[in-house]
Amino acid sequence: MTARILTGSKQEIAQQVASLNGEVREAIVFVEEPISESTPPVPETIEELFREMQPHESHANDVDDSREAIYQRMERE
């Protein structure tokens, strides 16, 4: 079995699929959702983006996140 990537318009891809030999079992389709008024706006600045993410940040005080500490194996590793 081989996988193929088909590109083009909907009609071109449909024609390519129809002309394939064998069985087509699956297809991945990307559908872009229309932007509506209920869609949250994209932050205008990077500062706004980080401000929005603050509630999801980790706030540990005793963490060594230096490059050396990140790449050094711990006892159980």
C-alpha positions as CSV (number, residue, x, y, z in Angstrom):
1,M,0.0,0.0,0.0
2,T,1.3,3.5,-0.8
3,A,0.1,6.9,0.5
4,R,-0.3,9.7,-2.0
5,I,-0.6,13.4,-1.4
6,L,-3.0,15.1,-3.8
7,T,-3.0,18.8,-4.3
8,G,-5.1,21.2,-6.3
9,S,-8.6,22.5,-6.3
10,K,-11.6,20.5,-5.0
11,Q,-12.5,19.4,-8.5
12,E,-8.9,18.5,-9.4
13,I,-8.4,16.4,-6.3
14,A,-11.8,14.7,-6.8
15,Q,-10.7,13.8,-10.4
16,Q,-7.4,12.5,-9.1
17,V,-9.2,10.4,-6.5
18,A,-11.6,9.0,-9.0
19,S,-8.8,8.0,-11.3
20,L,-6.8,6.1,-8.6
21,N,-6.6,2.3,-9.0
22,G,-7.6,0.4,-5.9
23,E,-9.6,1.3,-2.9
24,V,-9.7,4.7,-1.2
25,R,-10.1,4.1,2.6
26,E,-9.6,7.5,4.1
27,A,-9.2,11.2,3.2
28,I,-8.0,14.1,5.3
29,V,-9.9,17.3,4.4
30,F,-9.0,20.8,5.8
31,V,-12.1,23.0,6.1
32,E,-11.4,26.6,7.1
33,E,-14.1,27.9,9.5
34,P,-15.5,31.3,8.6
35,I,-14.5,34.1,11.0
36,S,-17.6,35.2,12.9
37,E,-18.2,37.9,15.4
38,S,-18.0,35.4,18.2
39,T,-14.5,34.4,17.2
40,P,-12.1,36.0,19.7
41,P,-9.8,38.6,18.2
42,V,-6.1,37.9,17.6
43,P,-3.9,39.9,20.0
44,E,-2.3,42.9,18.3
45,T,1.0,42.8,20.1
46,I,3.1,40.1,21.6
47,E,2.7,41.6,25.0
48,E,-1.1,41.2,24.8
49,L,-0.6,37.5,23.9
50,F,1.7,36.9,26.9
51,R,-0.7,38.8,29.1
52,E,-3.5,36.4,28.0
53,M,-1.4,33.4,28.8
54,Q,-0.4,34.5,32.4
55,P,-3.2,32.5,34.1
56,H,-1.8,29.3,32.5
57,E,1.9,29.9,33.4
58,S,3.8,27.9,36.0
59,H,4.8,29.9,39.1
60,A,7.4,27.6,40.7
61,N,10.1,29.4,42.7
62,D,12.7,26.7,43.2
63,V,13.3,25.6,39.6
64,D,16.7,25.6,38.0
65,D,15.9,26.1,34.3
66,S,19.4,26.9,33.2
67,R,20.7,25.1,30.1
68,E,23.0,23.0,32.2
69,A,20.2,21.8,34.5
70,I,17.9,21.0,31.6
71,Y,20.4,18.8,29.8
72,Q,21.8,17.1,33.0
73,R,20.3,13.7,33.8
74,M,18.5,13.4,37.1
75,E,18.8,10.5,39.5
76,R,15.9,8.5,38.1
77,E,16.6,9.0,34.5
